[in-house]
Amino acid sequence: MRPIIEVEDLIRHFGATRAVDGVSFTVDAGTVLGLLGPNGAGKTTTVRMLATLLTPDAGRARIDGLDVVTDATRVRAVIGLTGQYAAVDEKLTGRENLWMVGRLLGMDRKQAHDRATELLDRFRLSDAGDRQVRTYSGGMRRRVDLAVSLVGRPAVLFLDEPTTGLDPVSRIEMWDVTRELVSDGTTVLLTTQYLEEADELADRIVVIDNGKVIAQGTADELKDRTGGRTLEVTLAEPADLDRAVGLLHGLGDRRVAVDPQRPGLSVPVDDDTEFAAGVVATLSHAGVAVTDFRLDRPSLDDVFLALTGRATGTGDGTGNGDGDGTGNGDGTGNGDGTGEGDVTTTGAPS
């Protein structure tokens, strides 16, 4: 089966800055790809090229077999885009926003009304559907924004940091909605700075930095690349730390890290659970009291830090073209990221 999204060596400049520098990846239909990277890495610029809001300087991208440059109008008919900020009209009601988009997509009045009602119900907004969006909570605004991007039933949905600024409950609600969409066959490309979000939703992850792909794979593959499992042991008595370290060194040549504050120690075990069990048994038989032990593996935060040298959500403040500086996809800004992601497309013809 041909991937529904195919990206080959995409390049995009903003002035002298190469914001996207040869990015390549594919996305299979009905899956979620997480596109991760620090601020200014090129995530939003990549999404805007795929959504036909920016034209690549070089390279090629296809959505459902359609070239994003030569078949841009047809591409817009099969995609939806939800940016970082709600792009709905706050003076209109939720229903009116959805109805208006339906009409712009060529639906007759009844079709647009029925689709609006269907989406209000799906996103648990029926009771608020006839209220102005300005009265909605942050989570409700994000849900109606996502609903707007789905009016045209897109096969591919771009979610550009969709949960930015949401409280934990609203974020989890958005995760549930995303899972429902994927279960119905929608393909999702998700950019996010919440690594827990990528861990929860993404079937595969692509990490970009300075406009280049620096790693890709499943979350587990990336975690294994950073390091295997570690056994964390907490002791009852700090005085037992030195003896415990000696006992562990007697089990094999493995690096033992000591934390006097816990007090405890950690030792890499990778997938050797028998060795982990042997550590606990050895300490117990030697009379070293253990109050807690657990097997940990690297988090995506650890992966991100190892790959990029900095935590997610950080940057140098200068940007490298991740966003066009205007929020309208015209490529006139200098890539400082201001206003990025505030465009929602729904498949409406240009």
C-alpha positions in Angstrom: 0.0 0.0 0.0 1.3 3.4 -1.0 1.8 5.8 2.0 -0.9 8.6 2.0 1.7 11.3 2.8 5.1 11.2 1.0 7.7 13.8 1.6 11.0 13.8 -0.3 13.9 16.2 0.4 11.7 19.3 1.1 13.6 22.5 1.3 12.3 26.0 2.2 14.2 29.2 2.7 13.2 32.5 4.4 15.8 34.9 3.2 19.2 33.5 3.9 17.8 31.0 6.4 17.1 27.5 5.3 14.2 26.7 7.5 13.6 23.2 6.1 16.6 21.4 4.9 15.9 18.2 3.0 13.1 16.7 5.1 11.9 13.3 4.1 9.4 10.9 5.6 6.2 8.9 4.8 2.9 8.4 6.7 0.7 5.3 6.2 -3.0 5.8 5.9 -5.0 5.6 9.1 -2.0 6.3 11.4 -0.6 9.2 13.5 2.8 10.6 12.7 4.3 12.8 15.5 6.5 15.5 14.1 8.7 16.7 17.0 11.4 19.3 17.3 12.4 22.3 19.4 11.1 25.8 18.7 12.3 27.0 15.3 13.1 23.5 14.1 11.0 23.7 11.0 7.9 21.8 12.1 5.2 24.4 11.2 7.0 25.4 7.9 6.9 21.7 6.9 3.2 21.4 7.7 2.4 24.6 5.8 4.2 23.3 2.7 2.2 20.0 3.0 -1.0 22.0 3.4 -0.3 24.1 0.3 0.1 27.3 2.3 3.8 27.6 1.4 5.6 26.5 -1.8 8.7 24.4 -1.4 11.9 25.8 -2.9 13.0 22.2 -3.7 11.9 18.7 -3.1 8.5 17.1 -3.5 5.5 16.1 -1.4 2.4 14.1 -2.3 -0.9 13.8 -0.3 -3.0 10.8 -1.4 -0.9 10.7 -4.6 -1.5 14.4 -5.4 1.5 16.8 -5.7 1.2 19.6 -3.2 2.4 22.1 -5.8 1.0 21.0 -9.2 -2.2 19.6 -7.7 -2.6 22.1 -4.9 -6.4 22.7 -5.4 -7.1 18.9 -5.3 -4.9 18.5 -2.3 -6.9 21.1 -0.4 -10.0 19.0 -1.0 -8.6 16.0 1.0 -6.9 17.8 3.9 -7.8 19.7 7.0 -5.5 21.9 9.1 -5.9 23.0 12.7 -3.2 25.4 14.0 -2.0 26.4 17.4 -4.7 29.0 17.9 -8.5 28.8 17.3 -9.2 30.3 13.9 -13.0 30.5 14.2 -15.1 33.7 14.2 -15.8 34.4 17.8 -18.7 36.6 17.0 -20.5 33.7 15.3 -22.0 30.7 17.1 -20.4 27.3 16.9 -23.1 26.2 14.5 -22.8 29.3 12.3 -19.0 28.7 12.0 -19.6 25.1 10.9 -22.5 26.0 8.6 -20.5 28.8 6.9 -17.6 26.5 6.1 -19.9 23.9 4.7 -21.4 26.5 2.4 -17.9 27.6 1.3 -17.2 24.0 0.5 -20.2 23.9 -1.9 -22.8 22.2 0.3 -26.4 23.4 0.0 -28.1 25.0 3.0 -29.5 21.7 4.3 -26.3 19.7 3.9 -24.3 22.4 5.7 -26.9 22.5 8.5 -26.9 18.7 8.9 -23.1 18.5 8.9 -22.9 21.3 11.5 -25.3 19.4 13.7 -23.5 16.2 13.3 -20.1 17.7 14.3 -21.6 19.6 17.2 -22.9 16.3 18.5 -19.7 14.5 17.9 -17.6 17.0 19.7 -20.0 17.3 22.6 -20.9 20.9 21.7 -24.6 20.5 21.0 -25.7 22.4 24.1 -23.3 25.3 23.2 -23.9 25.2 19.5 -26.1 28.3 19.4 -23.9 30.4 21.7 -21.2 32.8 20.4 -17.8 31.2 20.3 -16.5 34.1 22.4 -18.4 32.5 25.4 -16.6 29.1 25.0 -13.9 27.8 27.3 -10.4 27.2 25.8 -11.1 23.5 25.5 -14.5 24.1 23.7 -12.8 26.6 21.3 -10.2 24.0 20.4 -12.9 21.4 19.8 -15.0 23.6 17.5 -11.8 24.6 15.7 -11.1 20.9 15.1 -14.7 20.4 14.1 -14.3 23.2 11.5 -11.3 21.4 9.9 -13.4 18.3 9.6 -16.5 19.7 7.8 -15.1 18.5 4.4 -14.4 15.0 5.8 -10.6 15.2 5.0 -8.7 12.0 4.6 -5.6 13.7 6.1 -5.6 16.0 9.1 -2.7 18.2 10.1 -2.8 19.1 13.8 -0.2 21.8 14.5 0.3 21.9 18.3 -3.5 21.5 18.8 -3.4 21.4 22.6 -1.1 24.4 23.2 -2.4 26.3 26.2 -5.1 23.8 27.2 -5.5 22.5 30.7 -4.8 18.8 31.4 -8.5 17.8 31.2 -9.1 19.6 27.9 -5.8 18.1 26.5 -7.0 14.6 27.3 -10.3 15.3 25.6 -8.5 16.3 22.5 -6.5 13.1 22.6 -9.7 11.1 22.8 -11.1 12.9 19.8 -7.9 12.3 17.8 -8.1 8.6 18.6 -11.7 8.5 17.4 -10.8 10.2 14.2 -8.0 7.7 13.5 -10.2 4.8 14.3 -12.5 6.1 11.6 -9.7 6.0 9.1 -8.3 9.6 9.2 -4.6 10.0 8.9 -3.1 12.5 11.3 0.2 14.4 11.2 0.7 15.9 14.7 3.2 18.5 15.7 3.6 18.9 19.4 5.9 20.1 22.1 4.2 17.8 24.7 6.2 14.7 24.4 3.7 12.8 26.5 1.2 13.6 23.8 3.4 12.1 21.1 3.9 9.0 23.3 0.1 8.7 23.7 -1.0 9.2 20.1 1.8 8.7 17.6 2.3 5.4 15.7 5.6 6.8 14.4 7.7 9.8 15.3 10.0 12.0 13.2 12.3 14.3 15.1 13.6 17.4 13.3 16.1 20.0 14.4 17.6 22.9 12.4 15.4 21.9 9.5 16.7 18.4 9.2 15.4 15.0 10.2 17.7 13.6 12.9 15.7 10.5 13.9 12.6 8.6 13.2 10.8 5.4 14.3 8.3 4.3 16.9 8.4 5.7 20.4 9.8 2.4 21.7 12.5 2.3 18.9 13.6 5.9 19.8 13.7 5.1 23.5 15.7 1.9 22.9 18.1 4.0 20.8 18.7 6.3 23.8 19.2 3.4 26.2 17.5 0.3 27.6 15.7 -0.2 30.9 17.2 0.8 34.2 16.6 -0.8 37.6 15.9 1.8 40.3 16.4 0.6 43.8 15.6 2.5 47.0 17.3 1.4 50.2 16.0 1.7 53.8 19.4 2.8 55.2 21.9 5.2 53.6 24.7 3.4 55.4 24.0 0.3 53.2 24.8 2.2 49.9 28.5 1.2 49.7 27.8 -2.4 50.5 25.0 -2.5 48.0 27.3 -1.1 45.2 29.9 -3.8 46.0 27.3 -6.6 45.8 26.1 -5.3 42.4 29.6 -5.1 41.1 29.9 -8.8 42.0 27.0 -9.6 39.6 28.7 -8.2 36.5 30.5 -5.3 34.9 27.7 -2.8 34.9 27.7 0.9 35.7 26.0 1.6 39.1 24.8 5.1 39.8 24.3 6.1 43.4 21.8 8.7 44.7 22.6 9.4 48.4 19.5 11.6 48.7 17.0 8.9 48.0 19.0 6.8 49.2 19.3 4.5 46.3 21.1 3.3 43.2 20.4 2.5 39.6 21.9 0.0 37.2 21.2 -0.7 33.5 19.5 -4.0 32.8 18.3 -3.4 29.3 15.8 -6.3 28.7 17.5 -8.7 31.1 14.7 -9.0 33.7 16.4 -12.0 35.2 19.4 -9.8 36.1 17.0 -7.3 37.6 15.4 -10.0 39.8 18.9 -11.2 40.8 19.8 -7.7 42.0 16.9 -7.5 44.3 17.4 -11.1 45.5 21.1 -10.5 46.2 20.5 -7.4 48.2 17.8 -9.2 50.2 19.9 -12.2 50.9 22.8 -10.0 52.1 20.4 -8.2 54.6 20.3 -4.9 52.7 16.7 -3.7 53.2 15.0 -2.5 50.0 11.9 -0.2 50.3 11.2 0.2 46.6 12.4 -1.0 43.2 11.1 -0.4 39.7 12.2 -0.9 36.1 12.4 2.4 34.2 13.0 3.1 30.5 14.0 6.4 28.9 11.1 8.8 28.3 10.6 10.7 25.1 12.0 13.7 27.0 15.2 11.7 27.5 15.2 10.9 23.8 14.6 14.5 22.8 17.4 15.7 25.1 19.8 13.1 23.8 19.0 13.9 20.2 18.9 17.7 20.2 20.9 18.6 23.3 18.1 20.6 24.8 14.6 20.0 26.2 11.5 20.4 24.1 9.9 23.8 24.1 13.3 25.6 24.3 15.0 27.6 21.6 17.5 30.3 21.2 14.9 33.0 20.7 15.9 33.7 17.1 13.9 31.1 15.2 15.0 29.6 11.9 11.9 30.0 9.8 9.4 27.8 11.7 6.5 30.0 10.7 6.4 32.9 8.3 6.1 35.6 10.8 2.7 36.6 9.5 0.4 33.6 10.1 -0.9 33.8 6.5 1.4 31.3 4.8 2.7 33.9 2.3 6.3 33.5 3.2 6.9 37.2 3.7 8.1 37.1 7.3 11.5 36.1 8.6 10.6 33.0 10.4 10.4 34.3 14.0 7.4 32.1 14.6 5.0 34.9 15.6 1.5 34.2 14.6 2.4 30.8 13.3 -0.3 28.2 13.1 -3.3 30.5 13.3 -4.7 29.3 9.9 -7.3 26.6 9.6 -8.0 25.1 6.2 -10.9 22.8 5.5 -10.5 21.9 1.9 -12.1 25.0 0.6 -11.0 25.9 -2.9 -8.7 28.9 -3.3 
